[in-house]
Amino acid sequence: MEYSHYLSFFHAKLLSLEGWHRWGPNESFSTALEQLPLDPDLKKRIVPFGDGTEAIGRLGYVTFLTNAARLMPYFEGLGLPFIFQLYPGGGFQIGQPESDQKLRRVILSDCCRKVIVTQNLSRDYIIDPIGCDPAKIELIFGGVFESRGDFDFHRDKKIFGRDKQTLDLCFVAHKYGSDLVSKGYDQFVGIAISLSRDDPRLRFHVVGDYSAADIALGEVEEKFTFYGREGERILHRFLSCDGRHHIH
């Protein structure tokens, strides 16, 4: 959604690096492009990065630390200014020397004109210890996405103890391959098992590529509901559910 908006708004190309499919089905670039629900005219401007000869223009924009670090030779070689969107994950790890080295390489480059962060922790960390100028940082809390939805936080809430008798805890994230740690799913399960011993009213909901087979849930398995991967449109129904009417 984010990048299709940029393609519609700017005269731009979207260059896809190799390894884009590691978290999803191992399909070809052309197959994945064909399946994208985008206008055909926009699809014409989505191309593989290749040897970088397409990486020209007035401004670059890159998401995730690993991608930005890989692209530094092209940005600096072309003298191309760029904006860096720093999401958690994607090579960004707190207190890890290798991650810190990449952060400094990217953020302190003369070509880096702006850093978008989505968490207070990320903002504070790149100021100290990384050394980023605070004036270079733009905080867009939560993520870069369409936030002008019609969800009414007052009208649509169903309150525990008033409208429902279950307390519903939710985990929403993509799973990258077999990685159960980086998004904290292992901790979510551990918390669920621990809390359920004392409170039978708890229910747990998981949106993403996770299943009951990932981690043994034992006696709490019946309290878990898995929804699989879903688009953003699920959130209105999902967040309005009362803990009994599940979405499958």
Secondary structure as GFF3:
##gff-version 3
##sequence-region A 1 248
A	DSSP	alpha_helix	2	9	.	.	.	ID=ss1
A	DSSP	beta_strand	14	16	.	.	.	ID=ss2
A	DSSP	alpha_helix	29	35	.	.	.	ID=ss3
A	DSSP	alpha_helix	40	43	.	.	.	ID=ss4
A	DSSP	beta_strand	46	48	.	.	.	ID=ss5
A	DSSP	beta_strand	60	63	.	.	.	ID=ss6
A	DSSP	alpha_helix	65	78	.	.	.	ID=ss7
A	DSSP	beta_strand	82	86	.	.	.	ID=ss8
A	DSSP	alpha_helix	97	107	.	.	.	ID=ss9
A	DSSP	beta_strand	112	117	.	.	.	ID=ss10
A	DSSP	alpha_helix	120	127	.	.	.	ID=ss11
A	DSSP	three_ten_helix	134	136	.	.	.	ID=ss12
A	DSSP	beta_strand	137	139	.	.	.	ID=ss13
A	DSSP	beta_strand	167	172	.	.	.	ID=ss14
A	DSSP	alpha_helix	185	196	.	.	.	ID=ss15
A	DSSP	beta_strand	202	207	.	.	.	ID=ss16
A	DSSP	three_ten_helix	218	223	.	.	.	ID=ss17
A	DSSP	beta_strand	224	228	.	.	.	ID=ss18
A	DSSP	alpha_helix	234	240	.	.	.	ID=ss19
###
